[in-house]
Amino acid sequence: MTEDKTKVYTDQQIKQVLYKLYDLINRQIESSEYGDYATFLNWGYVSGDTPSHSVVQLPKIYLNKSSTQLILELVGDTPMDNRHVLDVGCGRGGALSCIDTFFNAKSLTGIDLNSENISFCKKKFKNISFQEGNAESLPFQDHTSDIVMNIESSSNYLNIGSFFLEVSRVLKPDGVFLYTDIFNLQDLDDYFPFLKKAGFKLEVNRDITSNVLIARDEASAGFVMGMDGFKGIDKLSVEECCKMIDLYSAHKGTRSYKLLQSGQFVYRMFRFRKVGNPAENIHLRISNHSKNRVSNFCSELLGQEIMEKMID
Ligand SMILES: C[S@@+](CC[C@H](N)C(=O)[O-])C[C@H]1O[C@@H](n2cnc3c(N)ncnc32)[C@H](O)[C@@H]1O
């Protein structure tokens, strides 16, 4: 990542960009006729030539297939039956609905920072519990979850160390942390030693970048911008909003797609097990490279021109 050339945005500015981005995505989804079926916001997974880790075989045609497959690959052979499952950054509830469909968990709970996502989830999935909340300070008691899931959300967290410690706090001993996201490889060099000191043992570590790229190729073919009467937001024209959704969705040919294709970003999937408690005075060592991680991530993904227009 070209850190020295990339402008650094304040936490407040980043929060503003992310708020507007998700607001726009929600508006786009809600305004289209498939809005009610759009229960995922992730980039999905297609097996291609790689062996699947899922214990569930989806039919050839299945609604939101690649996003569902991402969840099933993440679960792999992790026992889910009779477990208390928490999904942090649950978006529009698709992952928990998938767990509900294929497994027999004891309880399913989702939290997300975005209130519109949570209202959608509450309306759509009556038998799952959802609430608004921040991944960096989880509104749950210690040792209450058997499984914490986190799917394509952590690159938005300003203090990722707090998130990891919160996962450790809410997990029961021997609990499982199922974690997948887009990373810059150098960030992972900071995270692994921290997670170890936080009491986690790494059990599964997969690079699924090529599978995500196939999913993006498939999604690009069917992309529709259904926003009748939409006039753009703030300083962004309709065309710029479309471009932003395109970038966010990593459609073929966009810079976000190319970042994955070139290896500058990788999509990884992990299973960690909680085998101990966090060491005393634990600190996340942030390398120079990762210091402005979320700011860089947003700039890399959206481009500086759009970033500037999203900030008041
Ligand atoms: C790319 S979406 C993925 C949603 C979902 N996990 C999925 O797979 O469809 C990222 C989600 O993370 C949520 N998010 C971002 N920052 C958050 C935070 N600090 N705490 C909780 N959720 C957050 C966003 O609101 C958004 O719904």
The ligand as an SDF file (V2000), in Angstrom:
LIG
                    3D

 27 29  0  0  0  0  0  0  0  0999 V2000
  -19.3320   -5.6390    4.2650 C   0  0  0  0  0  0  0  0  0  0  0  0
  -20.6060   -5.6490    5.4560 S   0  0  0  0  0  0  0  0  0  0  0  0
  -20.7200   -7.3950    5.8330 C   0  0  0  0  0  0  0  0  0  0  0  0
  -22.0070   -7.7380    6.5110 C   0  0  0  0  0  0  0  0  0  0  0  0
  -22.2130   -9.2330    6.8190 C   0  0  0  0  0  0  0  0  0  0  0  0
  -21.2170   -9.7430    7.7230 N   0  0  0  0  0  0  0  0  0  0  0  0
  -22.2800  -10.0720    5.5720 C   0  0  0  0  0  0  0  0  0  0  0  0
  -21.4590  -10.9800    5.4290 O   0  0  0  0  0  0  0  0  0  0  0  0
  -23.1670   -9.8290    4.7560 O   0  0  0  0  0  0  0  0  0  0  0  0
  -19.8080   -4.9750    6.9000 C   0  0  0  0  0  0  0  0  0  0  0  0
  -20.7730   -4.7390    8.0580 C   0  0  0  0  0  0  0  0  0  0  0  0
  -20.0030   -4.3620    9.2110 O   0  0  0  0  0  0  0  0  0  0  0  0
  -20.7590   -3.3980    9.9280 C   0  0  0  0  0  0  0  0  0  0  0  0
  -19.8570   -2.6470   10.8030 N   0  0  0  0  0  0  0  0  0  0  0  0
  -18.8880   -1.7570   10.4450 C   0  0  0  0  0  0  0  0  0  0  0  0
  -18.2550   -1.2910   11.5290 N   0  0  0  0  0  0  0  0  0  0  0  0
  -18.8220   -1.8920   12.6180 C   0  0  0  0  0  0  0  0  0  0  0  0
  -18.5780   -1.8510   14.0170 C   0  0  0  0  0  0  0  0  0  0  0  0
  -17.6310   -1.0510   14.5300 N   0  0  0  0  0  0  0  0  0  0  0  0
  -19.3480   -2.6010   14.8210 N   0  0  0  0  0  0  0  0  0  0  0  0
  -20.3190   -3.4100   14.3070 C   0  0  0  0  0  0  0  0  0  0  0  0
  -20.5860   -3.5020   12.9910 N   0  0  0  0  0  0  0  0  0  0  0  0
  -19.8460   -2.7610   12.1530 C   0  0  0  0  0  0  0  0  0  0  0  0
  -21.3960   -2.5530    8.8270 C   0  0  0  0  0  0  0  0  0  0  0  0
  -22.4850   -1.7990    9.3040 O   0  0  0  0  0  0  0  0  0  0  0  0
  -21.7860   -3.6230    7.8140 C   0  0  0  0  0  0  0  0  0  0  0  0
  -23.0730   -4.1050    8.0520 O   0  0  0  0  0  0  0  0  0  0  0  0
  1  2  1  0
  2  3  1  0
  2 10  1  0
  3  4  1  0
  4  5  1  0
  5  6  1  0
  5  7  1  0
  7  8  2  0
  7  9  1  0
 10 11  1  0
 11 12  1  0
 11 26  1  0
 12 13  1  0
 13 14  1  0
 13 24  1  0
 14 15  1  0
 14 23  1  0
 15 16  2  0
 16 17  1  0
 17 18  1  0
 17 23  2  0
 18 19  1  0
 18 20  2  0
 20 21  1  0
 21 22  2  0
 22 23  1  0
 24 25  1  0
 24 26  1  0
 26 27  1  0
M  CHG  2   2   1   9  -1
M  END
$$$$
